[in-house]
Amino acid sequence: MTITPEAHDALIDDVAPMDEPVVASPTATRVPDPEGGQLDRLPRRDAVLRMSEVQAAEQADAPLIDENQQTMLVNMGPSHPSTHGVLRLMLEMDGETVVRSKPVIGYLHTGMEKTGESLTFLQGCTNTTRMDYAAPLFNELVFSLATEKLLDVEIPARATWIRMLMCEVNRIASHLLFMATNGMDLGAVSMMIYGWREREQVLRFLEKVTGLRMNHNYIRPGGVAADLPDGWRDDVLHILEMLPPRLEEYDILMTGQPIWRERLQGVGTLSPEEALALSITGPVLRSTGIARDIRKDQPYLAYDEVDFDVLVGSYGDSFDCYAIRLNEIRESIRIVHQILDKMPKGDFRVQDTKVTPPPRARIDESMEALIHHFKIFTEGFKVPEGEVYVAIESPRGELGCYLVSDGSPTPYRMHIRAPSLVNLQCLPHKMANGLVADAVASISSVDPIMGEVDR
């Protein structure tokens, strides 16, 4: 199928142009060669942000494409094993070179934000936990923090540290899943088995604490659902002792492997200017050299009381994205060791009868406790009027929750700032002028979760 310049309007959506578009440099850069020396990155054409390429070409008074050049459209997905879900990519290809691409989303749309407006604040975590199903505890945390900010309640110290423990363990599980699927995407089939094996160890601990492997509904407004079970410390120490030698095996299997480096180095590059203009966050942003981590820049929970490093890359390519996530597992291990040393005693949730239900034993002894339990689970608790935005650092970037309360037990409005959705914007820039064989590496480097994209 031949695409004329006039037909490209159907491929790229027009966006209202800014006064001065940000243009990425088209010059080639140098990346290290595993065998010594330097490798030139593939030359890439100018990627104009905040406006369509059609508008950019018109303003530059230059042809968008050679009229004699023939390109064709190829759909990658939505039913494709390497798109990490039902993601469709429209690829405009010249031979095996991807000239342009466009992500198409919406195949998994669930309407969770609208559903959240009909659920009470107590029920909200059962909804939000299903968005990013690889990191469900982060969704529960951001919703709970937003609700607590509206309520103006302060949770006990033990609840804060339990939340940190569970989220860092969940971050390890999420990055292990990336290691597994990223390896499978690029042909390292053994990595899929190894990554899944280690993740299962982590999920067993989460299941012991919350009762479920995923979609836990454990972190709730006011604290957590239950205290840590007996033997939890030994279970965590087992995970922390098991992981370091396994991560060294990953380094041997992939990091220093020449084929792995050739598949990732210089592939799917992103400049810092592009990343900032597109609001990219998380490991993809840090791969460009920008040390942005909400845990450091805007500390929440007790992250200002633990020591860890923010890892950054140099080239913004797929290898940097992989290396950052691998080493973030090591940083999370470091954080969890400190949490074990500093875990305080005390209540695991606020003792405010308007927010938390009474202890289960009290229900059998007191009519007032039974009535309170019934009302809080059927009607919920009322939240003062107001609006709030809270952001945390999920394994994929800035996860934000915007809540508006009208004084009722249910949110008037709820919106989730999903990092997977925002980060997908960088795919056309990462894939421009790359080979179709490298398209999968670029998609995998973003690590999108489509349940979060189409929430």
N, C-alpha and C positions, 0 to 999 in steps of 0.2 A: 504494500500500500504506500503510495507516494503522498507525502504531506507538503502542501504548498504553504508559503508564508501566511496566506490568509486563513488557513485552516488551523493555525496554532492557537487561535483564541479559544477554541473548544478544549484545548489541552491544558492551558494554564489559566487559572482564575485571575481576573483583574482585581488589583488591590489599589485603594486610593493612594496615589504617590505622595511621598514626603517632599519637602522643599528641596532637600539635598540628599539623594539616595546614597547609601553606603556601598561602595564598590570594593570587593575583595581583590587583592593583587593577583594578577594572572601569572606572575613570574614563578618559575620552577624553583624549589628549594632542595636542599641536600639532606639526606637522611643517612644514618650509619649503615654500612654494609657489614653483615656478620662475618664476612671473610676479609674484612679490612677495606679501607678506602671509603668512598662515598657513592651513593646512588642518587640519581636525579629522580624526583617525583615526576609523575606524568604531568605534562602541561595541562592546565585547566582553563576554561574560558571564564570571563568575568561573571561572577554570580552577584546579581544586583538584588539587594534586599528591599523589602517593603513595597515592591511594585512588581508587576509581571514582567517577564522578559520581553514580551511584545511591546509594552510601553517603553521599556528601557531602550530597545532597538529603535523605536520611532524617535525618541528624544535624541539619540545619538546619530540619527540619520544614517543608519547602517543596516544592511540587510541582515535579517535574523538568521538566515540559512542560505547556503548556496542554492540557487534555483535549479542547478543541474544535479544537485545531490539528492539521492533518493533515500528516504528513511522509512521505517515501518514502526507501527505501534505493537507492542507485545504486553499482554497482561501477565504480571507475576502475582499469583494469588487471585482471590482471597483464600483458595484452598491449596496452600503450598506448605510443605513441612518446615521450611526455613524462614517463614515470615512471623514466627512467634505468635501465631493466632490468625484471626481472619482479617489480615491486612492485605489490601490490594494495591499493587504498584503499577501504574501505567508507565511503561518504558518506551521512549522514543529512541530507536536504535539505528545506527549506521553500521551495518555489519554486526560485529560483536561489541561495538562501543556504545555505551549509553550516552546519548547526546543530552537528553533531559529526562526527568522522571517526575511523577506526581503521586504522592500517597493518597489513597481513597479510603476513607474510614466510614464507620457507621453500620457495619454488618453485624455487630454484636450489641447494638444499643439496648440498654436496659432501663434507662430513665431513673437511675438511682437518686439523683438529686431531687427530682420531683417527688419520688416515693418518700424521701426523707422528710418532706413537708407534711406528710400525713402520719408520720410516726412520732411518738413522744421522744423527748430527749434521752430518756432511759433506753428506749428501743433503738435509738439511732445507730449505735455501734454494731448491731446485727446487720444493718444495711451497709454501712461504710466498709466494714471488714471484708466485704466481697468484691471490692473494686480492684485493688491490687492484690490478687490472691497469692502472689509469691511473697508479699510482705504485709500481711493483713494487720499485724499489731500496730504498724505505723498509721494506718487509716483510723483505727480505734483511738490511738493516742491523740491525733490532731483534732478529731471531733470532740474528745473528752476535754482537751485543753481549751478549746473554744467555748464549750459549754461552761466550764468552770470559771472562765474569765467573765462570762455574762453573769454567772451566779455570784462572783466575787468570793469564792471559797478557796481556802488553802488546804491542800491535801497533806496528810502526815508524811514525815520524812521517809518512812519505810516504803510507803506506796510509791514515792518518787523514785527510789532506788530500785524497787522491783520493776517498775516500768522501764528504767534504763537497762536493766539486766535483760529483760525479755526482748526489748527492741534490738539490742546489740546481738543477741543470739539469733534473732530473726534476720538481721542484716547479714550475718554469716551464712545462714541458710539460703538467702536470696542470691548472694554472690556465688555460692556453690552451684546453684541452679544455672547461673550465667556461665560458669566454667564448663558445666556439663553440656549445655545447649550450644555454646560457642564452639566447643570442640567438635561436636557432632556436625554443626553447620559447615565446618571447614574440612571435614573428613577425618578428624581424630576421633574415631569411634570409641576407642578405649576411654577417652576422657568423659564421655557420656556415662559410662559405667562407673568410673571412679567418683565423679562429681555426685552422681545420684547416691552412691554408697555412703559418702560422708554426710550428705544432706539428710539421709534417713536417720542417722545417729542424732542429728540436731532435732529433727521433727519428733523423735521419740520423747525427747525431753519436753518439748512444747506440749505434746499430748499428755504427758504425766502431770504437768502443771495446770493446763487449761481444760483437759478432757477431749480436745480435738487436735488433729494434725494441722488443720487450716481453718480459717474463718472462725476464730476463737471466741469472740465476744468476751474477752478477758479483761481488757482495759476499759473501764467504764467511768462516767462522770462521778467524781468523788473518790476515786482510787482504783482498786482492782477487784475482781469478782471474789477471789479467795486468796488466802495466804499461801506462801510457797509450801509444798508438801515436805514431809520428812524425807531426808536423804537428798534434798535438792542440791546441796553443796557438792556432794560426791558426784552426782550426775554431771554437774557443770565442769568439775575438775576433770572428769573422764573425757569430755569433749575437748577441753583445752589441751590436754595431754595428747589426744589422738590426732589433732589437726596439724600441728607444725611439721611432723615428718611427712604427712601426706602432701602438704603444700610444697615441700621440697621435691617430692616426686613429680608434682605438676611442673615445677621449674625444669626438671630434667626432661620430662615428656614434651613440653611445649616451649617454654621461654627461651631456652638455648638451642632449640631445634632449627636448623637452617630453613627447612621447608616452611615451618610455622612462621618464621620471621618474613620470608618472602611473600607469604600470603597476606600479612598484616602490615608490614612497614610501608609507609607511603600510600596506603590504601584508605580511602574514606577520610581524607584530611579535612580539617575545619580550622579556620583562622580564629584568633581571639575576637577580632572585629565582627566576624559573622556570628559567632556564638553569643556575644553580648547583644547584637542587634536582634537576634531571634529569641532572646530570653532563655537560652539553653542553661540548664543547671545540672548539678550532680557530676558524676565521673566524666561525662562528655565535655562539660565546661572545663573541668580541672585538667583534662587531657590537653587543652590548648595552652596551659601554663597559668591560668587564673586560679588562685587559691581561695575559692569561695566555698565555704562550708558553714551552714547555719549553726551547727553545734559550736563553732568557734566564734563566728561573727555576731550571732545573736543567741547566746546560750539559753537553753531552756532546760527543764528538769534540773539535774545537777552536773551538767557537762562542764561547767566552769570549775568543778572540783576534781576532775580527772585529767590526766595528761595523755595526749595523743597528738599525732602529726597529721596535717592535711597534705595529702599526696597530690602532686601535679605532674603533668607530662611536658613535653617539649614541642611536639609536632602536631598534636591534635589528630593523630591518625588512629586506625583501629588497634594497632599494637599498644599505644598509650592507654586506650580505654581498657584493654585487657589487663595490662600490667597494674593499672591503678586499682582495679577491682580485686585482683589477686592480693595485692599488698594491703588493701583495706580490710581484708579478712584478718590479716596479722594485726592491724591496728585495733580491730574490734576485740580480738583475743586479749590484747594489752589492756583495753578498757574493762573487759569483764573481770580480769584478775584484780583490778583496782576496786571494782564493785564488790567482789567477794570480801575484800579486806575492810570495806567501809560500810557494808550493809548494816543499818541500824535496826534495833528492835522497836516494837510498838505496834500501833494500829495499821492495818493495810487499807483502810478507807476512812473517810471522815465520819465522825459520830454525830452527824446532823440528821435528825429523824425526818427532816423534810426532803432530804436528798437520797439517803441510803435506807434500805429496808432493815427491819429489826433482825437480830440473829435468829437462825432457824429454831433453836431450842425455845426461845421466848414465845413463839407462835403457839406452842402447845400449852403454855402456862398463862398467857394473858390475852384477854379479849381485845384490849386496846392494841396490842401488838398484831393480832390477827387482822383487825380493821385497817391498821396502818399498812400492813403488808398488802392487803387487798387493794387499797386505794392507790398505792404507789405503782403497782403493776398494772392496774386497769386504767387509771386516769393520768398517771405520771406526776411529775412535780412542775410547778409553774416557774418560769424563768423571767426575771425582770426584762422590761423593754430595753432594746439597744441593738447595736450591731458590732461585730468584731471580726477580725481576721487574724488567724494564727498560722504560722508556718513552721515546719520542722524539716529536718534533713532525712529523707527516705533513701533507700539504696539507689533510687533513680534520679534524685534531685529534690528541688523544693516542692514539698507537698503542703498545700495550704488549704485551710477551711474557712470559708466566709459564712457567718451565721447572722441572721436577723431574727430577733424575737419581738413579738407583739404582746408579751406578757402571758401567753397561753402555754400549755404543756408541750406544744409542738412548734418547731421552727416555722417562722413566716416565710423565710427564704434560706436555702442552703446551696452553696456552690463549692465545689472542690477544684482547687488548682492542681491538676494532675500533671506531674512531670513527664509521664510517658507521652501524653498528648502534645505538650509543648515541644518536647525534644524531637518528635517526628518531623518537625519543620525543617530540621537540618538535613534530612535524607536527600532532597534534590541537590543540595550543595556538596554533600559527601560523595554522591554517585556521579556527578557531572564529569563527562569525558573518561569515565572508568570502564572497565570491561564488565560484561554481564556476569562473568564468573566471580567478580569482586563485589557484586551487588549484595550478595548474602553476607559477606564480611561487614559491609557498611551497616546493614540492618541489624546484625547481631551486636555490633559495637554500641548501638543506641540502647539495646536491651529493653525494648518496649513490652509492656504488658497490656494486651488489648482490652482486657476487662477494665483497666483504668482509663484507656483512651475513649472507649465507648460507654463510659459509665452513664 
